[in-house]
Amino acid sequence: MSKLPIMTGMEIVKRLEKIGFVVIRQKGSHVFMRHKKDNRTTIVPVHKGKDIDRSLLRKILNDLELSYEDFIKGKG
């Protein structure tokens, strides 16, 4: 497995939207997202000017049962 990229919260939200997730609500700086077809959900913190740690990105991908390759290619 390749090293996970360092991304901002907004970049992760945009990438997940390409895969089929939609923003269902936002509370403060946390964006709640759900997949259109199978209702997988996750929360992405979006803090202006801050990057998401690789360990948190890995946890988000594990929660969504999404591989690194599918995340990067935009499949889900």
N, C-alpha and C positions, 0 to 999 in steps of 0.2 A: 504494500500500500504506500502510495506517495504521501509526502508530508502535506498536511492540511494547510491551506492558504490562510493568511491573516486577512480577515475581512471586517468591514463595519457591519453593524446590525442592519442597516438599510440595504447593503449589498446582499446579505443573506435573505432578507425579505423579498427582494426583486428576483433572486434566483429561485426561491421557493414558489413564487407566483408563476414563473415559467413552467414549473413542474406540475402545477395544478392546484396549488394552495391558494386560499383567499383569506384576506384579513377579515376576521369576524368582529373584533373590537380592539380597542386600545385603552389601557389604563396606565396613565402616566407615561413612562418611557418603555413599557412592555407591550409588544404587539402579539395578540393572540391570533393564531392562524389555524385553519382547518382545510383538509383536502376535500375537493369537490365530490369525489366518488366514494371513498371509503372512510371518511370522517377521522383520519389520523389528525391529531392536534399537537401543537407545540407553542411555546412562548419564546419570542425573540426579543432580547433587550436592545433598544435603540437609543444609545447615548451619543449625543452630538460630539464629534471629535474623538471618539474612543473606538478602539477595535475590539472585536470579540476574541477572547482567548481560544486557542486551538482545542483545549479540553472541553470548553463549553460547546463549540461547534461539533465536536465528536459526540457529545451527549445529545445534542439536538438531532443529529443524524441517526444515532442509535434509537432514540425515542420514536422517530418516524420510520424506522426500519428501512432506511435509505442508505445505499452504499455511497462511498466517496465518489466512485466513477459516475454513478447515475446523477449525483448532485452536481458534479462539474459539467457533465454533458447536457444536463437539463431534462433528464428522464425521470419518471417517477411513478 
